[in-house]
């Protein structure tokens, strides 16, 4: 009986830590859909998000007019997006 409670308690704690970790990620990260507007030398990529902001990053494998999903880190500021950093870019649709 005690072993059952210990196992259930351990599983409950693991579940709580997992959920808290996911909540923390969403508080510090967000995603946007954007369009690749320019690629220079095959690796200097400029994208434009739905709000009209231009973002640049260096990476290969992107083409102009690609639709991408961008994961941003908020950099500790919720109100100022201009200091946010791109963490990941994934092609959703290639035209």
BAKEVO-939842 format. One line per field, with one value per residue: chain; x, y, z of N, C-alpha, C, O in turn; residue number from 1; residue in three letters. Coordinates in steps of 0.02 Angstrom, whole numbers, m for minus. Layout:
mol <- A:...
n_px <- X:...
n_py <- Y:...
n_pz <- Z:...
ca_px <- X:...
ca_py <- Y:...
ca_pz <- Z:...
c_px <- X:...
c_py <- Y:...
c_pz <- Z:...
o_px <- X:...
o_py <- Y:...
o_pz <- Z:...
seq <- NUM:...
type <- ALA:...
//
This chain:
mol <- A:A:A:A:A:A:A:A:A:A:A:A:A:A:A:A:A:A:A:A:A:A:A:A:A:A:A:A:A:A:A:A:A:A:A:A:A:A:A:A:A:A:A:A:A:A:A:A:A:A:A:A:A:A:A:A:A:A:A:A:A:A:A:A:A:A:A:A:A:A:A:A:A:A:A:A:A:A:A:A:A:A:A:A:A:A:A:A:A:A:A:A:A:A:A
n_px <- 41:96:195:120:63:181:227:120:125:253:233:136:210:307:223:174:294:325:215:232:354:318:227:315:395:306:287:404:430:371:278:277:204:285:350:478:571:688:843:1012:1165:1134:1122:1099:957:804:653:475:353:177:138:213:345:519:640:803:915:1049:1061:1057:962:840:717:664:499:461:353:362:378:417:508:521:621:578:670:661:580:417:343:421:460:566:689:685:737:773:748:720:682:566:521:360:285:325:338
n_py <- m60:63:74:92:219:293:278:336:465:505:501:602:715:720:747:874:951:940:1007:1136:1171:1180:1286:1387:1395:1447:1571:1635:1622:1632:1604:1649:1671:1698:1775:1740:1869:1905:1836:1835:1794:1660:1635:1744:1791:1876:1905:1939:1974:1949:2068:2160:2179:2170:2043:1977:1841:1722:1585:1435:1362:1423:1505:1647:1701:1588:1520:1531:1466:1547:1538:1633:1703:1795:1874:1920:2031:2086:2187:2248:2203:2218:2180:2045:1877:1768:1598:1480:1429:1368:1296:1307:1311:1305:1406
n_pz <- 0:42:m54:m169:m147:m144:m275:m347:m294:m338:m478:m487:m445:m548:m656:m619:m619:m755:m815:m760:m816:m952:m949:m910:m1025:m1121:m1069:m1097:m1230:m1402:m1554:m1729:m1891:m2042:m2193:m2308:m2372:m2432:m2484:m2464:m2538:m2515:m2379:m2289:m2222:m2237:m2159:m2155:m2039:m1996:m1937:m1999:m1962:m1994:m1992:m1971:m2005:m2007:m2106:m2202:m2340:m2363:m2465:m2563:m2534:m2462:m2338:m2167:m1999:m1854:m1705:m1563:m1431:m1291:m1225:m1096:m1093:m1105:m1168:m1265:m1421:m1503:m1455:m1452:m1487:m1623:m1613:m1682:m1848:m1962:m2115:m2180:m2296:m2465:m2603
ca_px <- 0:140:230:72:60:245:228:71:152:308:204:104:263:335:173:173:355:318:168:263:405:285:201:372:417:259:295:466:436:310:290:243:210:318:368:546:568:752:899:1074:1219:1110:1119:1075:886:760:582:427:298:110:132:254:413:571:688:858:955:1095:1047:1048:904:779:707:616:427:445:313:399:358:475:504:559:632:559:727:645:538:353:314:466:478:624:749:674:786:749:778:711:641:548:482:294:260:373:301
ca_py <- 0:121:79:119:291:323:280:386:530:520:518:666:766:723:781:945:982:944:1061:1200:1184:1201:1353:1433:1404:1491:1639:1665:1609:1636:1589:1691:1651:1751:1761:1758:1921:1913:1792:1861:1745:1595:1623:1802:1787:1927:1884:1990:1941:1975:2136:2204:2184:2134:2008:1947:1788:1687:1514:1412:1320:1462:1538:1701:1684:1533:1535:1499:1475:1572:1536:1689:1709:1863:1910:1949:2091:2070:2242:2270:2145:2233:2147:1973:1840:1710:1535:1427:1445:1306:1308:1277:1305:1330:1426
ca_pz <- 0:44:m118:m217:m134:m164:m349:m368:m275:m383:m543:m481:m444:m616:m697:m599:m645:m828:m831:m742:m867:m1014:m936:m911:m1095:m1155:m1042:m1121:m1302:m1442:m1625:m1779:m1960:m2080:m2263:m2327:m2422:m2466:m2464:m2493:m2537:m2494:m2306:m2251:m2235:m2209:m2158:m2134:m2004:m2011:m1911:m2040:m1937:m2031:m1949:m2009:m1974:m2053:m2110:m2271:m2353:m2371:m2529:m2562:m2533:m2415:m2278:m2112:m1929:m1817:m1633:m1533:m1359:m1272:m1197:m1030:m1099:m1136:m1206:m1318:m1462:m1544:m1429:m1453:m1527:m1659:m1590:m1731:m1907:m1997:m2175:m2180:m2365:m2515:m2663
c_px <- 43:177:184:67:124:248:181:96:209:281:170:155:295:287:170:234:352:273:197:316:374:256:258:396:372:263:357:475:368:329:250:251:238:332:440:542:633:803:961:1129:1198:1104:1096:1001:849:689:539:369:232:99:176:326:460:621:742:892:998:1082:1039:983:838:778:657:546:411:401:346:365:420:462:550:566:619:615:711:601:474:328:357:487:542:688:740:723:754:785:774:667:630:505:416:269:311:334:345
c_py <- 63:130:109:195:326:329:333:457:551:539:586:723:774:762:856:981:990:1002:1130:1219:1209:1271:1404:1446:1453:1562:1673:1658:1621:1620:1637:1657:1711:1728:1783:1809:1929:1863:1817:1809:1677:1584:1683:1811:1844:1902:1942:1954:1976:2046:2185:2213:2142:2105:1977:1893:1757:1612:1495:1372:1357:1495:1595:1674:1620:1560:1496:1511:1492:1567:1590:1678:1782:1905:1946:2011:2073:2124:2264:2209:2156:2202:2071:1940:1780:1648:1480:1452:1381:1323:1271:1265:1338:1344:1427
c_pz <- 0:m22:m171:m209:m155:m240:m374:m352:m321:m452:m542:m481:m513:m661:m682:m627:m721:m848:m815:m792:m931:m1006:m939:m982:m1130:m1129:m1070:m1197:m1336:m1514:m1668:m1846:m1998:m2151:m2275:m2383:m2461:m2438:m2501:m2483:m2509:m2419:m2264:m2268:m2201:m2215:m2135:m2101:m2021:m1986:m1949:m2016:m1980:m1981:m1994:m1969:m2027:m2049:m2184:m2277:m2360:m2439:m2521:m2571:m2494:m2359:m2221:m2045:m1890:m1742:m1605:m1458:m1342:m1242:m1132:m1033:m1136:m1183:m1265:m1360:m1501:m1518:m1427:m1501:m1560:m1634:m1643:m1788:m1945:m2057:m2170:m2251:m2411:m2579:m2724
o_px <- 30:187:206:67:123:271:198:88:213:305:173:145:308:308:165:228:375:290:189:323:401:259:250:415:396:243:361:523:315:387:198:299:217:326:460:513:633:804:962:1139:1240:1085:1076:984:861:667:562:338:231:55:175:364:443:642:726:898:984:1091:1017:954:786:830:614:535:353:412:355:328:470:410:609:524:647:607:742:586:477:296:331:527:570:737:784:746:713:847:819:620:677:457:414:236:336:302:321
o_py <- 110:186:149:231:382:380:372:502:610:587:623:774:831:804:896:1035:1040:1041:1177:1278:1254:1311:1457:1502:1497:1609:1734:1685:1619:1621:1663:1620:1767:1669:1837:1796:1956:1849:1820:1783:1639:1530:1673:1837:1858:1881:1988:1910:2026:2081:2245:2251:2087:2139:1955:1897:1764:1581:1536:1351:1325:1512:1593:1629:1599:1615:1435:1559:1456:1590:1592:1648:1826:1965:1997:2040:2047:2110:2295:2168:2109:2197:2036:1970:1745:1646:1438:1490:1344:1362:1210:1214:1392:1299:1443
o_pz <- m37:m45:m213:m259:m180:m265:m419:m392:m340:m481:m591:m515:m535:m701:m728:m654:m748:m891:m854:m809:m962:m1052:m968:m998:m1165:m1164:m1068:m1224:m1304:m1533:m1648:m1858:m1988:m2167:m2255:m2436:m2516:m2378:m2563:m2428:m2484:m2397:m2207:m2321:m2142:m2269:m2101:m2131:m2057:m2011:m1935:m2047:m2001:m1934:m2049:m1908:m2087:m1998:m2224:m2227:m2363:m2467:m2477:m2612:m2494:m2335:m2226:m2036:m1893:m1718:m1620:m1426:m1374:m1235:m1115:m981:m1192:m1233:m1311:m1337:m1529:m1555:m1402:m1550:m1530:m1633:m1648:m1777:m1960:m2050:m2157:m2264:m2397:m2606:m2779
seq <- 1:2:3:4:5:6:7:8:9:10:11:12:13:14:15:16:17:18:19:20:21:22:23:24:25:26:27:28:29:30:31:32:33:34:35:36:37:38:39:40:41:42:43:44:45:46:47:48:49:50:51:52:53:54:55:56:57:58:59:60:61:62:63:64:65:66:67:68:69:70:71:72:73:74:75:76:77:78:79:80:81:82:83:84:85:86:87:88:89:90:91:92:93:94:95
type <- UNK:UNK:UNK:UNK:UNK:UNK:UNK:UNK:UNK:UNK:UNK:UNK:UNK:UNK:UNK:UNK:UNK:UNK:UNK:UNK:UNK:UNK:UNK:UNK:UNK:UNK:UNK:UNK:UNK:UNK:UNK:UNK:UNK:UNK:UNK:UNK:UNK:UNK:UNK:UNK:UNK:UNK:UNK:UNK:UNK:UNK:UNK:UNK:UNK:UNK:UNK:UNK:UNK:UNK:UNK:UNK:UNK:UNK:UNK:UNK:UNK:UNK:UNK:UNK:UNK:UNK:UNK:UNK:UNK:UNK:UNK:UNK:UNK:UNK:UNK:UNK:UNK:UNK:UNK:UNK:UNK:UNK:UNK:UNK:UNK:UNK:UNK:UNK:UNK:UNK:UNK:UNK:UNK:UNK:UNK
//
